[in-house]
Amino acid sequence: MPWTMARRFGGEESHSLTRPGPAREHLGAALDPLDDNPELLETLRVHISNNLNRQLTARVLYVHANTIDYRFKRIGQLIGFDPGQVKGLWYLRSALVARSYQRDRRA
């Protein structure tokens, strides 16, 4: 979540991610375009959980490393944030956290 978004919603990033409110809703919704492409969402989750190691991510998902690059490109096209760039990856990770809190409350 960019600094401007934290200011826009009037809170710190940590509060925006864990407390109900417009910032968390906005972040969680950022991943909605991936709902029709579960392999992209899973690639993002696995990549983050494997400490951003592209080769390990490919091994865990049983795909070629070039497939990971393709999926990153597709995620960038759908969401507008590139998981291969620090800013994009930070935003997408924050969106995953926000979304997990939303889903926990719905369950």
Backbone as a chain_set.jsonl record, in Angstrom:
{"seq": "MPWTMARRFGGEESHSLTRPGPAREHLGAALDPLDDNPELLETLRVHISNNLNRQLTARVLYVHANTIDYRFKRIGQLIGFDPGQVKGLWYLRSALVARSYQRDRRA", "coords": {"N": [[0.848, -1.166, 0.0], [0.798, 2.048, -0.989], [2.282, 5.011, 0.462], [0.642, 7.243, 0.142], [-1.878, 6.086, 0.027], [-2.2, 5.113, 2.608], [-2.338, 7.504, 3.99], [-4.578, 8.544, 2.761], [-6.663, 6.996, 3.725], [-6.435, 7.6, 6.321], [-4.891, 6.242, 8.298], [-2.346, 4.16, 9.8], [-0.297, 1.794, 8.044], [-0.273, -0.788, 9.225], [-2.57, -0.782, 10.805], [-4.43, -0.46, 8.809], [-4.367, -2.883, 7.529], [-5.18, -4.84, 9.383], [-7.458, -4.054, 10.725], [-10.986, -3.683, 10.365], [-12.296, -1.739, 7.704], [-12.212, 0.943, 5.239], [-9.645, 0.973, 3.977], [-8.614, -1.642, 4.255], [-10.619, -3.053, 2.928], [-10.342, -1.979, 0.36], [-7.724, -2.776, -0.299], [-7.958, -5.625, -0.17], [-9.778, -6.012, -2.224], [-8.242, -5.409, -4.39], [-7.126, -7.692, -5.375], [-9.17, -8.985, -6.624], [-9.382, -9.251, -9.507], [-7.883, -11.529, -9.905], [-9.385, -13.647, -9.144], [-10.635, -15.166, -11.107], [-8.514, -16.517, -12.055], [-7.088, -18.691, -10.525], [-4.559, -19.91, -10.448], [-2.769, -17.841, -10.736], [-3.075, -16.364, -8.398], [-2.278, -18.304, -6.555], [0.382, -18.644, -7.373], [1.439, -16.164, -6.673], [1.099, -16.235, -3.863], [2.713, -18.486, -3.186], [5.213, -17.653, -4.117], [5.779, -15.457, -2.44], [5.777, -16.766, 0.028], [7.994, -18.351, -0.307], [10.15, -16.742, 0.064], [10.574, -14.988, -2.07], [11.891, -16.385, -4.03], [12.326, -17.255, -7.168], [13.047, -19.592, -8.61], [12.645, -21.631, -6.692], [9.935, -21.257, -6.253], [8.954, -22.043, -8.757], [9.688, -24.763, -8.693], [8.153, -25.711, -6.511], [5.594, -25.341, -7.491], [5.642, -27.016, -9.626], [6.3, -26.159, -12.244], [7.916, -24.565, -15.063], [10.528, -22.127, -14.67], [10.233, -19.975, -16.402], [7.501, -19.926, -16.696], [6.678, -18.854, -14.301], [7.611, -16.244, -14.619], [5.95, -15.469, -16.764], [3.458, -15.629, -15.481], [3.773, -13.638, -13.545], [3.885, -11.414, -15.217], [1.314, -11.492, -16.261], [-0.205, -11.119, -13.911], [0.555, -8.496, -13.365], [-0.606, -7.239, -15.598], [-3.333, -7.643, -15.105], [-3.798, -6.486, -12.598], [-2.222, -4.239, -12.332], [0.015, -3.882, -10.826], [3.312, -4.85, -10.591], [4.577, -7.88, -9.619], [7.242, -8.426, -9.742], [8.601, -6.184, -9.11], [9.714, -4.124, -6.41], [7.897, -2.237, -5.223], [5.438, -3.061, -6.339], [5.319, -5.706, -5.446], [5.239, -5.362, -2.676], [2.794, -4.075, -2.355], [1.044, -6.048, -3.359], [1.515, -8.14, -1.568], [0.571, -6.969, 0.777], [-2.091, -6.747, 0.033], [-2.786, -9.451, -0.071], [-2.615, -10.083, 2.659], [-4.592, -8.375, 3.722], [-6.815, -9.412, 2.413], [-6.907, -11.982, 3.507], [-7.709, -11.456, 6.128], [-10.256, -10.482, 5.618], [-11.526, -12.775, 4.607], [-11.305, -14.505, 6.787], [-13.08, -13.354, 8.589], [-15.473, -13.698, 7.26], [-15.853, -16.413, 7.292]], "CA": [[0.0, 0.0, 0.0], [1.614, 3.244, -1.032], [2.153, 5.968, 1.55], [-0.516, 8.097, -0.103], [-3.099, 5.364, 0.357], [-2.305, 5.088, 4.064], [-2.814, 8.829, 4.388], [-5.926, 8.729, 2.228], [-7.608, 6.333, 4.603], [-6.27, 8.146, 7.663], [-4.332, 5.333, 9.283], [-1.075, 3.541, 9.504], [-0.45, 0.602, 7.224], [-0.609, -1.962, 10.021], [-3.979, -0.685, 11.17], [-5.221, -0.624, 7.595], [-4.411, -4.283, 7.14], [-5.778, -5.74, 10.361], [-8.744, -3.558, 11.236], [-12.004, -3.455, 9.333], [-12.406, -0.368, 7.248], [-12.093, 1.13, 3.794], [-8.314, 0.637, 3.453], [-8.528, -3.094, 4.143], [-11.539, -3.459, 1.858], [-9.728, -1.574, -0.903], [-6.585, -3.662, -0.548], [-8.448, -6.969, -0.475], [-10.441, -5.976, -3.532], [-7.225, -5.268, -5.438], [-6.842, -9.016, -5.92], [-10.373, -9.544, -7.248], [-9.183, -9.708, -10.889], [-7.23, -12.84, -9.924], [-10.346, -14.684, -8.753], [-10.894, -16.038, -12.265], [-7.239, -17.143, -12.405], [-6.547, -19.136, -9.236], [-3.139, -20.244, -10.54], [-2.011, -16.607, -10.546], [-3.125, -16.067, -6.968], [-1.437, -19.302, -5.893], [1.776, -18.313, -7.701], [1.806, -15.024, -5.841], [1.222, -16.722, -2.475], [3.871, -19.379, -3.07], [6.414, -16.845, -4.319], [6.02, -14.693, -1.208], [6.106, -17.693, 1.114], [9.317, -18.902, -0.588], [11.138, -15.666, 0.18], [10.734, -14.372, -3.382], [12.804, -17.208, -4.814], [11.619, -17.636, -8.386], [13.343, -20.988, -8.927], [11.954, -22.468, -5.712], [8.503, -21.128, -6.554], [8.697, -22.901, -9.918], [9.767, -26.167, -8.262], [7.008, -26.022, -5.655], [4.389, -25.375, -8.332], [5.876, -27.977, -10.713], [6.278, -25.469, -13.536], [9.2, -24.003, -15.479], [10.744, -20.765, -14.154], [9.663, -19.012, -17.356], [6.065, -19.86, -16.421], [6.541, -17.898, -13.197], [7.754, -14.912, -15.231], [4.726, -15.212, -17.517], [2.382, -15.376, -14.525], [4.004, -12.303, -12.979], [3.482, -10.445, -16.241], [-0.157, -11.529, -16.323], [-0.683, -10.461, -12.687], [0.752, -7.062, -13.598], [-1.606, -6.775, -16.564], [-4.671, -7.679, -14.508], [-3.919, -5.672, -11.388], [-1.514, -2.972, -12.482], [1.197, -3.888, -9.967], [4.232, -5.893, -11.017], [5.162, -8.585, -8.484], [8.688, -8.466, -9.91], [9.143, -4.914, -8.624], [9.545, -4.007, -4.958], [6.652, -1.536, -4.908], [4.316, -3.923, -6.697], [5.3, -6.87, -4.568], [4.808, -4.926, -1.342], [1.358, -3.82, -2.443], [0.343, -7.319, -3.529], [1.607, -8.861, -0.293], [-0.38, -6.301, 1.68], [-3.432, -7.122, -0.42], [-3.018, -10.83, 0.383], [-2.868, -10.03, 4.106], [-5.913, -7.767, 3.918], [-7.826, -10.359, 1.942], [-7.001, -13.095, 4.459], [-8.514, -10.982, 7.243], [-11.647, -10.418, 5.164], [-12.046, -14.132, 4.474], [-11.422, -15.057, 8.139], [-14.304, -12.815, 9.206], [-16.643, -14.239, 6.545], [-15.988, -17.843, 7.584]], "C": [[0.891, 1.226, 0.0], [1.308, 4.182, 0.124], [0.909, 6.825, 1.368], [-1.823, 7.401, 0.235], [-3.293, 5.31, 1.871], [-2.827, 6.431, 4.558], [-4.253, 9.034, 3.935], [-6.965, 8.134, 3.171], [-7.382, 6.691, 6.064], [-5.713, 7.191, 8.692], [-2.981, 4.829, 8.89], [-1.322, 2.253, 8.744], [-0.877, -0.603, 8.053], [-2.072, -1.945, 10.449], [-4.874, -0.915, 9.96], [-5.366, -2.081, 7.213], [-5.214, -5.142, 8.093], [-7.128, -5.29, 10.884], [-9.74, -3.359, 10.104], [-12.06, -1.98, 8.955], [-12.145, -0.271, 5.762], [-10.729, 0.765, 3.229], [-8.185, -0.869, 3.263], [-9.438, -3.605, 3.033], [-10.934, -3.163, 0.488], [-8.565, -2.498, -1.258], [-7.039, -5.063, -0.925], [-9.078, -7.049, -1.851], [-9.448, -5.857, -4.68], [-6.911, -6.602, -6.099], [-8.038, -9.652, -6.621], [-10.169, -9.979, -8.705], [-8.503, -11.077, -10.986], [-8.185, -13.974, -9.565], [-10.653, -15.656, -9.886], [-9.65, -16.787, -12.715], [-6.557, -17.638, -11.138], [-5.068, -19.498, -9.278], [-2.262, -19.008, -10.356], [-1.955, -16.23, -9.068], [-2.23, -17.031, -6.191], [0.045, -19.035, -6.163], [2.262, -17.165, -6.83], [2.02, -15.452, -4.392], [2.491, -17.555, -2.276], [5.172, -18.586, -3.205], [6.771, -16.052, -3.055], [6.437, -15.633, -0.083], [7.47, -18.36, 0.921], [10.377, -17.817, -0.673], [11.539, -15.089, -1.178], [11.727, -15.112, -4.28], [12.047, -17.787, -6.004], [11.826, -19.115, -8.734], [12.619, -21.951, -7.978], [10.445, -22.436, -5.938], [8.133, -22.04, -7.722], [8.715, -24.371, -9.519], [8.548, -26.573, -7.439], [5.73, -26.165, -6.484], [4.498, -26.357, -9.506], [5.712, -27.345, -12.089], [7.696, -24.973, -13.84], [9.313, -22.577, -14.934], [10.188, -19.703, -15.103], [8.155, -18.87, -17.17], [5.795, -18.88, -15.283], [6.643, -16.484, -13.744], [6.496, -14.532, -16.007], [3.576, -14.866, -16.566], [2.544, -14.014, -13.858], [3.554, -11.223, -13.957], [1.961, -10.356, -16.309], [-0.773, -10.865, -15.092], [-0.566, -8.95, -12.854], [-0.273, -6.483, -14.553], [-2.992, -6.678, -15.933], [-4.841, -6.686, -13.368], [-3.252, -4.307, -11.516], [-0.31, -2.835, -11.567], [2.046, -5.089, -10.341], [4.845, -6.584, -9.805], [6.671, -8.745, -8.597], [9.38, -7.199, -9.449], [8.824, -4.767, -7.143], [8.214, -3.351, -4.603], [5.432, -2.406, -5.197], [4.188, -5.11, -5.765], [4.814, -6.497, -3.178], [3.296, -4.703, -1.331], [0.577, -5.134, -2.528], [0.391, -8.161, -2.261], [0.633, -8.276, 0.718], [-1.814, -6.661, 1.319], [-3.77, -8.551, -0.007], [-3.334, -10.862, 1.874], [-4.263, -9.475, 4.362], [-7.02, -8.733, 3.519], [-7.988, -11.523, 2.915], [-7.819, -12.682, 5.682], [-9.993, -10.897, 6.847], [-12.253, -11.811, 5.116], [-12.22, -14.787, 5.832], [-12.717, -14.595, 8.803], [-15.552, -13.369, 8.55], [-16.902, -15.697, 6.923], [-16.65, -18.097, 8.911]], "O": [[1.674, 1.409, 0.932], [0.217, 4.153, 0.693], [0.199, 7.103, 2.335], [-2.773, 8.045, 0.681], [-4.414, 5.444, 2.362], [-3.671, 6.478, 5.452], [-5.054, 9.633, 4.653], [-8.027, 8.72, 3.381], [-8.051, 6.157, 6.948], [-6.038, 7.319, 9.872], [-2.522, 5.049, 7.769], [-2.416, 1.689, 8.791], [-1.75, -1.362, 7.632], [-2.733, -2.983, 10.451], [-5.952, -1.499, 10.078], [-6.378, -2.474, 6.633], [-5.871, -6.087, 7.658], [-7.869, -6.101, 11.441], [-9.374, -2.919, 9.014], [-11.89, -1.098, 9.797], [-11.887, -1.276, 5.1], [-10.654, 0.287, 2.098], [-7.7, -1.325, 2.228], [-9.055, -4.5, 2.281], [-11.003, -3.986, -0.425], [-8.449, -2.945, -2.399], [-6.552, -5.628, -1.904], [-8.923, -8.046, -2.557], [-9.781, -6.173, -5.822], [-6.481, -6.641, -7.252], [-7.921, -10.753, -7.159], [-10.735, -10.994, -9.109], [-8.544, -11.715, -12.038], [-7.821, -15.145, -9.674], [-10.903, -16.837, -9.645], [-9.708, -17.596, -13.641], [-5.551, -17.068, -10.717], [-4.385, -19.406, -8.259], [-1.135, -19.115, -9.873], [-0.91, -15.827, -8.558], [-1.511, -16.622, -5.28], [0.872, -19.187, -5.265], [3.378, -17.202, -6.31], [3.011, -15.072, -3.769], [3.24, -17.351, -1.321], [6.129, -18.836, -2.471], [7.936, -15.994, -2.66], [7.356, -15.323, 0.675], [8.043, -18.88, 1.879], [11.371, -17.954, -1.386], [12.701, -14.748, -1.401], [12.324, -14.521, -5.18], [11.231, -18.697, -5.854], [10.878, -19.804, -9.111], [12.055, -22.956, -8.41], [9.766, -23.457, -5.828], [7.114, -22.729, -7.676], [7.86, -25.143, -9.952], [7.979, -27.645, -7.645], [4.89, -27.018, -6.199], [3.556, -26.508, -10.284], [5.076, -27.91, -12.979], [8.562, -24.969, -12.965], [8.301, -21.898, -14.757], [9.724, -18.653, -14.658], [7.592, -17.812, -17.453], [4.797, -18.16, -15.302], [5.851, -15.617, -13.375], [6.03, -13.397, -15.917], [2.817, -13.929, -16.814], [1.558, -13.313, -13.63], [2.922, -10.241, -13.567], [1.398, -9.265, -16.404], [-1.752, -10.129, -15.211], [-1.492, -8.212, -12.518], [-0.758, -5.37, -14.352], [-3.735, -5.733, -16.2], [-5.915, -6.11, -13.197], [-3.673, -3.339, -10.882], [0.324, -1.78, -11.535], [1.552, -6.215, -10.401], [5.563, -5.945, -9.035], [7.316, -9.162, -7.634], [10.609, -7.141, -9.401], [7.783, -5.232, -6.678], [7.479, -3.867, -3.761], [4.505, -2.474, -4.39], [3.088, -5.475, -5.348], [4.051, -7.246, -2.567], [2.61, -5.105, -0.391], [-0.433, -5.306, -1.846], [-0.588, -8.824, -1.919], [-0.05, -9.012, 1.431], [-2.653, -6.857, 2.199], [-4.908, -8.836, 0.365], [-4.228, -11.592, 2.302], [-5.028, -10.048, 5.138], [-8.035, -8.852, 4.206], [-9.104, -11.999, 3.121], [-8.559, -13.505, 6.22], [-10.874, -11.206, 7.649], [-13.39, -12.002, 5.547], [-13.169, -15.545, 6.032], [-13.37, -15.37, 9.503], [-16.587, -13.502, 9.204], [-18.042, -16.159, 6.877], [-16.834, -19.251, 9.298]]}, "num_chains": 1, "name": "protein.A"}
